[in-house]
Amino acid sequence: MKTRKPFSKEVLSKLHADRILGIRAGSEGTHRVIGVWVVVVEGRVFVRSYQLKPNGWWQTLVQDPHGEIVLYGRKRGIKIRAVQVRGEKMKEKVSAAYKEKYNTPGSVGYVAEMSRSPSKDTTTELVPL
């Protein structure tokens, strides 16, 4: 297995604390930055798509796995590569992280939905370039 370059501890801490992550999908730069929910599991960064729109951010990353994330309070984005998660054990860990982080009454229903297919199958790791 190829070793992946990790995010810095500062970035991981911010991603763990922030509820919304800005993401721009694709290397073309044609997508705007949108907000997505993000979790950190075992020092790795994961996102999921709630809506599987044909031209949405997740579908774009499947076709072109390069993009950029924007953290609140930072002036510059961080270039990333998206890696689709295949393993069920990691998908379950990501589901548990979503349940722990997004536990407000308004979030619980969305988290339950995102913990089932088809959203669960969009589990994507973001790796810095």
C-alpha positions in Angstrom: 0.0 0.0 0.0 1.3 3.4 -1.0 2.1 5.8 2.0 0.0 8.9 1.8 1.2 12.3 2.9 -0.9 13.4 5.9 -2.4 16.7 6.7 -0.6 18.7 9.3 -1.7 18.4 12.9 -2.9 22.0 12.8 -5.1 21.3 9.8 -6.4 18.0 11.2 -7.3 19.8 14.5 -9.2 22.5 12.6 -11.0 19.9 10.4 -12.0 18.0 13.5 -13.3 21.1 15.2 -15.1 22.8 12.3 -18.5 21.5 11.3 -18.3 22.7 7.6 -15.5 22.3 5.1 -15.3 24.2 1.8 -14.6 22.0 -1.1 -14.0 22.7 -4.8 -14.2 19.6 -6.9 -12.1 18.9 -10.0 -8.9 20.2 -11.3 -10.6 22.4 -13.9 -11.7 24.9 -11.3 -15.2 25.2 -12.8 -17.0 24.1 -9.6 -17.6 26.7 -6.9 -16.6 26.1 -3.3 -19.5 24.5 -1.4 -19.8 23.4 2.2 -19.7 19.7 3.2 -19.6 17.9 6.5 -16.2 16.5 7.3 -14.8 14.0 9.9 -11.3 12.9 10.9 -10.8 9.2 11.6 -7.4 7.8 12.6 -5.7 11.0 11.4 -7.3 10.8 8.0 -10.0 13.2 6.5 -13.3 11.9 5.1 -16.4 13.3 3.5 -19.6 11.9 2.1 -22.2 13.2 -0.3 -25.8 13.5 0.9 -27.2 14.2 -2.5 -25.8 12.3 -5.5 -26.4 15.0 -8.1 -25.1 14.0 -11.6 -22.8 17.1 -11.8 -22.3 17.5 -8.0 -19.0 17.7 -6.1 -18.8 13.9 -5.5 -19.5 12.9 -9.0 -16.9 15.4 -10.2 -14.3 13.9 -7.8 -15.0 10.4 -9.1 -14.3 11.6 -12.7 -11.4 14.0 -11.7 -10.1 13.2 -8.2 -8.3 16.5 -7.8 -9.7 19.5 -6.0 -9.2 22.0 -3.2 -10.4 22.4 0.3 -10.9 25.7 2.0 -10.8 25.9 5.8 -12.7 28.7 7.6 -10.3 31.5 8.5 -7.6 30.5 6.0 -6.9 32.7 3.0 -5.5 29.9 0.8 -7.0 26.6 -0.1 -5.2 23.2 0.2 -4.9 21.1 -3.0 -6.2 17.6 -2.5 -6.7 14.3 -4.2 -9.9 12.3 -3.5 -9.7 8.5 -2.9 -12.9 6.5 -2.8 -13.1 4.2 0.2 -13.9 0.6 -0.5 -13.5 -1.1 2.9 -16.6 -1.6 4.9 -14.7 -1.4 8.2 -13.5 2.1 7.4 -16.9 3.2 6.2 -18.4 2.0 9.6 -15.7 4.0 11.4 -16.6 7.1 9.3 -20.3 6.6 10.1 -19.5 6.4 13.8 -17.4 9.6 13.5 -20.3 11.4 11.8 -22.7 10.3 14.6 -20.4 11.6 17.2 -19.6 14.9 15.6 -23.0 15.8 14.1 -25.3 15.0 17.0 -27.6 17.9 17.2 -31.4 17.3 16.9 -31.3 18.9 13.4 -28.4 16.8 12.2 -29.3 13.3 13.5 -31.7 12.5 10.6 -29.2 13.5 8.0 -26.4 11.4 9.7 -28.7 8.4 9.8 -29.4 8.8 6.1 -25.7 9.3 5.3 -24.8 6.1 7.2 -26.8 4.0 4.7 -26.4 3.3 1.0 -26.2 5.1 -1.3 -24.6 8.0 0.7 -22.4 5.6 2.7 -20.9 4.3 -0.6 -19.7 7.8 -1.4 -17.2 7.8 1.5 -14.2 9.6 0.2 -10.8 10.3 1.8 -9.2 13.6 1.1 -5.4 13.5 0.8 -3.3 16.6 0.5 -1.1 17.0 -2.5 
